[in-house]
Amino acid sequence: MKKVVFVLMCLFSFSVADSTISVTNEGVALPKIILKDISTLNDRDLKSNFYNILLNDLKVSSNFEVLTRGDEKGNYVFEYSLAKSGTNLDLKVTIKANGEEKSSKNYSISSLEQYPFLAHKSVKESVRDLGLAPIEWMDHKILIARNSGNKKSQIIMADYTLTYQKVMVGGGLNLFPKWANKEQSAFYYTAYDHNVPTLYLYDLKTNKASRIISSTGMLVASDVSKDGSKLVLTMAPNDQPDIYLYDLKKKMLQKITNYSGIDVNGNFVEDEKKIVFVSDRLSYPNIFIQTIGSPNAEQLVFHGRNNSAVSTYKNYLVYSSREPEQRGVFNIYLMSTQSDYIRQLTANGKNLFPRFSNDGGSIVYIKYIGEQTALGVIRVNANKSFHFPLKVGRIQSIDW
């Protein structure tokens, strides 16, 4: 059935550059910080790019009001020195508060192209040293499935600003990357071997992919248990998409849903005792929840009539929903399985495929800007959002 209608239009998802900042709440007075470069680096492009990355990171952290004029006075000074030696890049960062040194750290990487991660790590740890709201997600890597031609897509690894990008898997149709563990040392993805969807595990230490399981129709890994031993899969061996639980050690499948329509995009919730998923049981995509081992699914979201993608963190879920009477407008919403309260996180446009950060404090999603796609970042507690356009190709799916 045409690969289950191109994997159900990428599981209901309907399918660096300068950052764009959208501030939805400006009512909080933040401490002021000055970014000061004392480097003697001769590489002007690297020097400028690194400064801009740090400037962006400080803004995205949402912990500071960043000052850019030298005559302004701040509560903090972020002073750094960048040095290059062959392929090595060394960084020294000193944080001062009202003239008093609060921290001083040295960083180094052996690959110049990964300089964004060096910047991200230094800002992350500086924020931690100052005891401000943590941004532990900032130096995490993003996985993106990007279209690269007719029925072709690549899996790329990037930083959250999309400044760093590296193709990990290319050739053919490669979709739905999913990190295999919190260390981000391996990831799962779906490829088509002789038109048969096959799940692979790509090991970043060996740069090799190994086959996990195959299924006709469709096959997507949408979630991984905390200990990495189990996967939540969408499979359609008889052109009927359902949610399955796959035990990697025992190599055993457990069918969770058994519905005559479409069940996709399963995610663990409530200590991995239940699974949240997208289903067309109401004749339109909506979010349901089902206890593992129980045959009964319950409607979880009673808002909107096209809720097409979901991600979970502990007892929270974030989902994309089409707005009524607003053609083509999809917004991101946040809610808890323990409450009826729903919070809208985006205001307009087409915003799809949300994914929680490892600490639940931030969300990435696909932002559509005309014919272009961008990686959106929502800082939940700060009520701020940012997006970073992908210049080449279109983002099809993401994982953080």
Secondary structure in CASP SS format (residue, H / E / C, confidence):
PFRMAT SS
TARGET T0000
AUTHOR 0000-0000-0000
METHOD secondary structure of the structure
MODEL  1
M C 1.00
K H 1.00
K H 1.00
V H 1.00
V H 1.00
F H 1.00
V H 1.00
L H 1.00
M H 1.00
C H 1.00
L H 1.00
F H 1.00
S C 1.00
F C 1.00
S C 1.00
V C 1.00
A C 1.00
D C 1.00
S C 1.00
T E 1.00
I E 1.00
S E 1.00
V E 1.00
T C 1.00
N C 1.00
E C 1.00
G C 1.00
V C 1.00
A C 1.00
L C 1.00
P C 1.00
K E 1.00
I E 1.00
I E 1.00
L E 1.00
K E 1.00
D E 1.00
I C 1.00
S C 1.00
T C 1.00
L C 1.00
N C 1.00
D C 1.00
R H 1.00
D H 1.00
L H 1.00
K H 1.00
S H 1.00
N H 1.00
F H 1.00
Y H 1.00
N H 1.00
I H 1.00
L H 1.00
L H 1.00
N H 1.00
D H 1.00
L H 1.00
K H 1.00
V H 1.00
S H 1.00
S C 1.00
N C 1.00
F C 1.00
E E 1.00
V E 1.00
L E 1.00
T C 1.00
R C 1.00
G C 1.00
D C 1.00
E C 1.00
K C 1.00
G C 1.00
N C 1.00
Y E 1.00
V E 1.00
F E 1.00
E E 1.00
Y E 1.00
S E 1.00
L E 1.00
A E 1.00
K E 1.00
S E 1.00
G C 1.00
T C 1.00
N E 1.00
L E 1.00
D E 1.00
L E 1.00
K E 1.00
V E 1.00
T E 1.00
I E 1.00
K E 1.00
A E 1.00
N C 1.00
G C 1.00
E E 1.00
E E 1.00
K E 1.00
S E 1.00
S E 1.00
K E 1.00
N E 1.00
Y E 1.00
S E 1.00
I E 1.00
S C 1.00
S C 1.00
L H 1.00
E H 1.00
Q H 1.00
Y H 1.00
P H 1.00
F H 1.00
L H 1.00
A H 1.00
H H 1.00
K H 1.00
S H 1.00
V H 1.00
K H 1.00
E H 1.00
S H 1.00
V H 1.00
R H 1.00
D H 1.00
L C 1.00
G C 1.00
L C 1.00
A C 1.00
P C 1.00
I C 1.00
E C 1.00
W C 1.00
M C 1.00
D C 1.00
H C 1.00
K C 1.00
I E 1.00
L E 1.00
I E 1.00
A E 1.00
R E 1.00
N E 1.00
S E 1.00
G E 1.00
N C 1.00
K C 1.00
K E 1.00
S E 1.00
Q E 1.00
I E 1.00
I E 1.00
M E 1.00
A E 1.00
D C 1.00
Y C 1.00
T C 1.00
L C 1.00
T C 1.00
Y C 1.00
Q E 1.00
K E 1.00
V E 1.00
M E 1.00
V E 1.00
G C 1.00
G C 1.00
G C 1.00
L E 1.00
N E 1.00
L E 1.00
F E 1.00
P E 1.00
K E 1.00
W E 1.00
A C 1.00
N C 1.00
K C 1.00
E C 1.00
Q C 1.00
S C 1.00
A E 1.00
F E 1.00
Y E 1.00
Y E 1.00
T E 1.00
A E 1.00
Y E 1.00
D E 1.00
H C 1.00
N C 1.00
V E 1.00
P E 1.00
T E 1.00
L E 1.00
Y E 1.00
L E 1.00
Y E 1.00
D E 1.00
L C 1.00
K C 1.00
T C 1.00
N C 1.00
K E 1.00
A E 1.00
S E 1.00
R E 1.00
I E 1.00
I E 1.00
S E 1.00
S C 1.00
T C 1.00
G C 1.00
M C 1.00
L E 1.00
V E 1.00
A E 1.00
S E 1.00
D E 1.00
V E 1.00
S C 1.00
K C 1.00
D C 1.00
G C 1.00
S C 1.00
K E 1.00
L E 1.00
V E 1.00
L E 1.00
T E 1.00
M E 1.00
A C 1.00
P C 1.00
N C 1.00
D C 1.00
Q C 1.00
P C 1.00
D E 1.00
I E 1.00
Y E 1.00
L E 1.00
Y E 1.00
D E 1.00
L C 1.00
K C 1.00
K C 1.00
K C 1.00
M E 1.00
L E 1.00
Q E 1.00
K E 1.00
I C 1.00
T C 1.00
N C 1.00
Y C 1.00
S C 1.00
G C 1.00
I C 1.00
D E 1.00
V E 1.00
N E 1.00
G E 1.00
N E 1.00
F E 1.00
V E 1.00
E C 1.00
D C 1.00
E C 1.00
K C 1.00
K E 1.00
I E 1.00
V E 1.00
F E 1.00
V E 1.00
S E 1.00
D C 1.00
R C 1.00
L C 1.00
S C 1.00
Y C 1.00
P C 1.00
N E 1.00
I E 1.00
F E 1.00
I E 1.00
Q E 1.00
T E 1.00
I C 1.00
G C 1.00
S C 1.00
P C 1.00
N C 1.00
A E 1.00
E E 1.00
Q E 1.00
L C 1.00
V C 1.00
F C 1.00
H C 1.00
G C 1.00
R C 1.00
N C 1.00
N E 1.00
S E 1.00
A E 1.00
V E 1.00
S E 1.00
T E 1.00
Y E 1.00
K C 1.00
N C 1.00
Y E 1.00
L E 1.00
V E 1.00
Y E 1.00
S E 1.00
S E 1.00
R E 1.00
E C 1.00
P C 1.00
E C 1.00
Q C 1.00
R C 1.00
G C 1.00
V C 1.00
F E 1.00
N E 1.00
I E 1.00
Y E 1.00
L E 1.00
M E 1.00
S E 1.00
T C 1.00
Q C 1.00
S C 1.00
D C 1.00
Y C 1.00
I E 1.00
R E 1.00
Q E 1.00
L C 1.00
T C 1.00
A C 1.00
N C 1.00
G C 1.00
K E 1.00
N E 1.00
L E 1.00
F E 1.00
P E 1.00
R E 1.00
F E 1.00
S C 1.00
N C 1.00
D C 1.00
G C 1.00
G C 1.00
S E 1.00
I E 1.00
V E 1.00
Y E 1.00
I E 1.00
K E 1.00
Y E 1.00
I E 1.00
G C 1.00
E C 1.00
Q E 1.00
T E 1.00
A E 1.00
L E 1.00
G E 1.00
V E 1.00
I E 1.00
R E 1.00
V C 1.00
N C 1.00
A C 1.00
N C 1.00
K E 1.00
S E 1.00
F E 1.00
H E 1.00
F E 1.00
P E 1.00
L E 1.00
K C 1.00
V C 1.00
G C 1.00
R C 1.00
I E 1.00
Q E 1.00
S E 1.00
I E 1.00
D E 1.00
W C 1.00
END
